[in-house]
């Protein structure tokens, strides 16, 4: 059977669908070099953010002979809460502050710290060193990029935390629609994945190019479900999580908050610990994959678990 066409490549050049990687070459030989280097930088950034418990949302690179511009938007997961609090809080905290630091509410408030920062690095020294003193994560990232590139180029890095969109909406908008969504999903509240899933789904329906975020969240959750020693509970967890995603996506996509027309998800693997792999398809809303006028965002993610690999494909039709 022939492979399906990537929905993004199929629509490049139409309705402002541009490449995430751009480069300015002087000769034909430099074109292949910049293309290869850009792909390696994207892989490196993806790996770097995953090690720190962050999920890469969008990575755009503009490469030239003397300048490397990188824009990265990322999602803060629950795994990275401890790391963020550690690098952004002062070491000299009072006893009262330390007690507040341990509370869960304070951990979620730390999401507002990394809203949007712009950092610059030259080949010899940091420019604007004072702005980087309280941001060790940015320092580590810039230093590692400088070593990875191995070239005397100036690096301009822009980081954006997309979690800020979630908190900004809750603070500055009428929350009746969002409260209605939570009421319909109240039976899932006690699950560990609930808070992160609500945040991911909200960003999916409100932010463009979010298929990567949704695909990686589903693949990571499928991997976590397989780590249980009791295999009888694995079957229940897979069915339970897939049922939650179907119900939650239906509610979010059909709500007044949604800025997307439809979502399609295909999960392939040994679901429920079955001896043979099979696929489950979730389709909500309108998703015209054959129409060039539709703006489709696509991503494929793979999860490696004790029960084999799980492949997750996500298509999102944006307005």
C-alpha positions in Angstrom: 0.0 0.0 0.0 1.1 3.5 -0.7 1.9 5.9 2.1 -0.5 8.8 2.9 0.6 12.3 1.9 1.6 14.6 4.8 -1.3 17.1 5.1 1.2 20.0 5.7 3.4 19.3 2.7 0.4 18.9 0.5 -0.7 22.5 1.3 2.7 24.3 1.5 2.6 27.7 -0.3 -1.2 28.0 0.0 -2.9 30.4 2.4 0.3 31.5 4.2 1.5 27.9 4.9 5.2 28.3 5.1 8.2 26.2 6.1 9.3 26.3 9.8 12.9 26.2 8.6 14.2 29.0 6.4 17.8 29.8 5.4 19.7 32.3 3.4 22.4 30.7 1.3 25.1 32.3 -1.0 26.0 29.2 -3.0 24.2 25.9 -3.9 26.6 24.0 -1.6 25.5 26.0 1.4 21.8 25.2 0.8 22.2 21.5 1.7 24.4 22.4 4.7 21.8 24.8 6.1 19.0 22.3 5.5 20.9 19.5 7.3 22.0 21.8 10.1 18.5 23.1 10.7 17.0 19.7 10.9 19.7 18.6 13.4 19.0 21.8 15.5 15.3 21.0 15.6 16.0 17.4 16.8 18.4 18.7 19.4 15.9 21.3 20.8 13.2 18.7 20.9 15.5 16.4 22.9 16.7 19.2 25.2 13.2 20.3 26.1 12.0 16.7 26.7 14.9 16.1 29.1 13.6 19.1 31.2 10.0 17.9 31.1 8.9 20.4 28.5 6.9 19.7 25.4 8.0 21.5 22.2 5.0 23.2 20.5 6.5 25.2 17.6 10.1 25.6 16.5 11.0 28.0 13.7 14.5 28.5 12.5 16.1 31.1 10.2 19.7 30.3 9.4 22.3 32.4 7.7 26.1 32.7 7.6 26.4 35.0 10.6 23.0 34.7 12.4 20.9 32.0 13.8 17.3 33.0 14.8 15.2 30.5 16.7 11.7 30.9 17.9 10.4 28.2 20.3 7.0 27.9 22.0 6.7 25.2 24.6 4.2 23.6 27.0 5.0 23.2 30.7 4.0 19.7 31.9 3.6 18.6 35.4 7.0 16.8 35.3 8.7 20.2 34.9 7.0 21.9 37.8 9.7 21.0 40.3 12.5 22.1 37.9 10.9 25.4 37.2 10.4 26.2 40.9 14.0 25.3 41.6 15.6 27.5 39.0 13.4 30.5 39.3 13.0 30.9 43.0 15.7 32.5 45.1 17.7 30.2 47.3 17.4 32.5 50.3 13.7 31.9 51.1 12.1 32.5 54.5 10.4 29.7 56.4 7.0 31.1 55.4 8.0 31.2 51.7 9.2 27.6 51.8 5.8 26.4 53.1 4.1 28.2 50.3 6.5 26.7 47.8 5.3 23.2 48.7 1.7 23.9 48.0 0.3 22.8 44.6 -1.4 26.1 44.0 1.9 27.9 44.2 3.4 25.4 41.7 0.8 26.2 39.1 1.2 30.0 39.7 4.8 29.6 38.7 3.6 29.0 35.1 3.2 32.8 34.8 7.0 33.3 35.3 8.1 32.2 31.9 5.7 34.1 29.6 7.9 35.4 26.9 11.7 36.0 27.1 14.1 37.0 24.4 17.8 36.1 24.8 20.9 36.9 22.7 24.2 35.1 22.5 27.3 36.1 20.6 30.3 33.8 19.8 32.5 35.4 22.6 30.2 36.6 25.4 26.6 36.9 26.4 24.9 40.2 25.5 22.7 41.6 28.1 24.1 39.4 30.9 22.0 41.1 33.6 18.8 39.9 32.0 20.0 36.3 32.2 21.1 36.1 35.8 17.7 34.9 37.0 17.2 32.5 34.1 19.6 29.6 34.3 17.5 27.5 31.9 18.0 30.1 29.2 21.7 30.2 29.9 22.1 26.4 29.7 20.1 26.3 26.5 22.1 29.1 24.8 25.5 27.7 25.9 24.5 24.2 24.7 23.4 25.6 21.3 26.6 27.5 20.9 28.5 24.3 21.5 26.2 22.3 19.2 26.4 24.7 16.2 30.3 24.8 16.4 30.3 28.0 14.3 31.0 31.7 15.0 27.4 32.9 14.6 25.2 35.1 16.7 22.3 33.2 18.2 18.9 35.0 18.9 16.6 32.8 20.9 13.0 33.6 21.6 11.1 31.5 24.1 7.3 31.6 24.6 5.3 29.7 27.2 1.9 28.8 25.7 0.5 27.9 29.1 0.1 31.7 29.6 -2.8 31.6 27.1 -4.7 29.2 29.4 -4.3 31.4 32.5 -4.9 34.6 30.6 -8.2 33.3 29.3 -9.4 32.3 32.8 -8.5 35.6 34.3 -9.8 38.0 31.6 -12.8 36.3 30.1 -16.1 35.0 31.2 -15.6 31.5 32.5 -19.1 30.2 32.0 -18.2 28.1 29.0 -15.2 26.7 30.6 -17.1 25.8 33.8 -19.7 24.0 31.8 -17.0 21.9 30.2 -15.6 21.0 33.5 -19.0 20.1 34.9 -19.5 17.6 32.0 -16.1 16.0 32.7 -16.4 16.0 36.5 -16.3 12.2 36.8 -12.7 12.3 35.6 -11.4 14.9 38.0 -9.6 12.4 40.4 -7.4 11.1 37.6 -3.7 12.2 37.5 -3.9 13.1 33.8 -7.0 15.3 34.1 -5.4 18.7 34.8 -2.7 18.3 32.1 -5.3 17.0 29.6 -7.6 19.9 30.2 -4.7 22.3 29.6 -3.6 20.5 26.5 -7.1 20.3 25.0 -7.8 24.0 25.7 -4.5 25.0 24.0 -5.4 22.7 21.1 -8.7 24.4 20.4 -7.4 28.0 20.9 -3.8 27.9 19.4 -2.7 27.0 15.9 -0.2 24.2 15.1 -1.1 22.2 18.2 -1.3 18.8 16.6 2.3 18.0 17.9 1.3 18.9 21.4 -1.8 16.7 21.4 -0.1 13.7 19.7 2.8 13.7 22.2 0.4 14.0 25.1 -1.6 11.0 24.0 1.5 8.9 23.2 3.1 9.7 26.6 -0.1 8.7 28.4 -0.4 5.4 26.5 3.2 4.7 27.5 2.5 5.5 31.2 -0.5 3.1 31.1 1.7 0.2 30.1 4.1 0.6 33.0 1.7 -1.0 35.4 2.8 -4.5 36.7 -0.8 -5.7 36.9 -1.7 -6.3 33.2 -5.4 -6.7 34.0 -5.4 -3.0 35.0 -3.7 -2.0 31.8 -6.8 -3.0 29.8 -9.0 -0.8 32.0 -6.6 2.1 31.8 -6.4 2.1 28.0 -10.2 1.9 27.6 -10.7 4.5 30.3 -8.2 7.1 28.8 -9.5 6.6 25.2 -13.0 7.0 26.4 -12.1 10.2 28.2 -10.3 11.6 25.1 -13.4 10.9 22.9 -15.8 12.6 25.4 -13.5 15.5 26.2 -12.7 16.3 22.5 -16.3 16.2 21.6 -17.2 18.7 24.3 -14.2 21.0 23.6 -14.6 21.0 19.8 -18.3 21.7 19.9 -18.0 24.4 22.6 -18.2 28.1 21.9 -14.5 28.5 22.9 -13.3 26.3 20.0 -11.4 27.9 17.0 -11.1 24.6 15.1 -13.6 22.7 12.9 -12.6 19.1 13.6 -10.0 16.6 15.0 -9.1 13.1 13.8 -6.9 10.8 15.9 -5.6 7.3 15.0 -4.0 5.2 17.8 -2.2 2.1 16.5 -0.6 -0.6 18.7 -1.3 -3.4 21.2 -4.2 -1.5 22.8 -5.5 -3.2 26.0 -2.5 -5.6 26.0 -3.9 -7.5 23.0 -1.6 -10.1 21.4 -1.9 -8.3 18.0 -1.8 -4.6 17.1 -4.9 -2.8 16.0 -6.0 0.8 15.4 -8.6 3.0 17.0 -9.9 6.1 15.2 -11.5 9.1 16.9 -13.1 11.7 14.6 -14.9 14.7 15.9 -16.3 17.5 13.7 -15.6 18.3 10.1 -12.2 17.3 8.6 -11.9 17.7 4.8 -8.4 16.2 4.2 -8.9 16.2 0.4 -9.7 19.9 0.2 -6.8 22.3 -0.4 -8.8 25.2 1.0 -8.9 23.6 4.5 -6.0 24.4 6.8 -4.9 21.1 8.2 -2.2 20.6 10.9 -0.7 17.1 11.2 1.7 15.3 13.4 2.7 11.7 14.1 4.2 10.6 17.4 5.6 7.2 18.6 5.6 5.8 22.2 7.9 2.9 23.1 6.5 0.7 25.9 6.7 -2.8 27.4 3.9 -3.9 25.1 5.6 -2.7 21.9 5.3 0.6 20.1 2.2 2.9 19.9 1.8 5.2 17.0 -0.4 8.3 17.3 -1.5 10.4 14.3 -3.4 13.6 14.8 -5.1 15.8 12.2 -6.6 19.2 13.2 -8.7 21.3 10.9 -8.3 25.0 11.8 -10.6 27.9 11.0 
